Amino acid sequence: MAGTIADVKAQLDEAFRRTEDVTGQLEGALNMIEEAQAMVVAATDGSEHLAIEQLTSALVETRDSLENALAALGSAVQEVRVYRDGL
């Protein structure tokens, strides 16, 4: 049984490493979205053109969605870490 628990813990550790890699990539994407949003705002100088508004709105929605996903992922990982530590 101890070997099985050790195997599960090792598999969870690998999953945590992979999750950290994915989280890093998602955070990089989030930064790129924020930079793109800032560039659009700067390039259009506050234009109220419908296409500009739609683009900035889409960037904000994408950023918010990604932030929420990262928060949910962080919470899920924390719950699994607590479970793993209890094994």
Secondary structure, 3 states (H helix, E strand, C coil): CHHHHHHHHHHHHHHHHHHHHHHHHHHHHHHHHHHHHHHHHHHHCCCCCHHHHHHHHHHHHHHHHHHHHHHHHHHHHHHHHHHHHHC
